[in-house]
Amino acid sequence: MPAKWDIFAHSERMMAMDEAAWARHANPLSVYSRMSILPLMTIAVFSRVWLGWGAVLPVGLVILWTWWNPRAFAPPKTTNSWAAHGTFGERVFLNRKAVSIPSHHTRWAIALGVVSGVGMVPWIWGLWQLDLGMTLFGLSLMIGGKLWFVDRMVWLYQDMKDAHPDYTAWAR
């Protein structure tokens, strides 16, 4: 995948993830509370019905929460959790140009990114049309795809944790 089309690396740059943010994001509270973003954005956008242009405020707050979430919690005391290993796997995946990973992990990550991306279509349509069914269908695809992606990243980390000293050093 050409670097300019690498949506995963682009997302990391937009989030300005550094070592400290990644260490904090390994906290299960960060990982699990991150799953609140899409439902909160859904409510924020739907709030235009009763808030009008005032809905810009809750939308802005959700955007702020999206950026702040990986920084909101302390680094975990132990990284022996599914959530921490999922974030480690994401880091391994993002580093795949420097330390190659098995191709099946790349294929799955891209496929699950596509599932989540496809879910955006009915979600956005549902938000635009105030169609709760389409919105929930899109949310299901996006959140389901993301959770499956995180699970695959756990597997990737398990496969790669001894492939590079940095990967081993993340565990405590």
C-alpha positions, 0 to 999 in steps of 0.5 A: 500500500503506498504511504500516501494511502496508508490510512492507518499511519495517517490516523496516527499522525492526526492523533499526534501519538507519541511514546507517552500517548501510546503508553497511556493508551495501553490502559484498558480504560482508554481502549474500552472508553474509546468505544464510546466515540461513535455512539457519542458522535451519533448522539451529538449529530442527532442533537441537531434536531433539538439544538439546531446549530448548537449541536456544533458544541457536542460534536466539537466535544466528541472530537476533543474526546477523540483526541484526548482519550489516548492521553486521559488515563495513566499508563497501566500498572501491568500490560497483561491485558487484551486491551494493552496487547491490542494497542501494542499490536497496532503499534507493530502494525504501524511499524510494518515498513521497518519490521515486516509482519506476516502478510495475513495480518496485513490482509486482515487489518485492511479487510477490517478497515474496509468493513468499518469504512463500509459501515460509514456509508449507512451511518452517515446516511442515517445521520443525515436522514435521521434514520435510526435503523441505518445509523445503528446498522452502520454503527454495528459495522464500524464498531464490530470491525474495530473490535475485530481489528483490535482482536487481530492486533492482539494476535499480531502482537503475540506473533511479533513480540519477540521480533524487535526489542521495542516490542518486548520492552512495552510489556510490564 
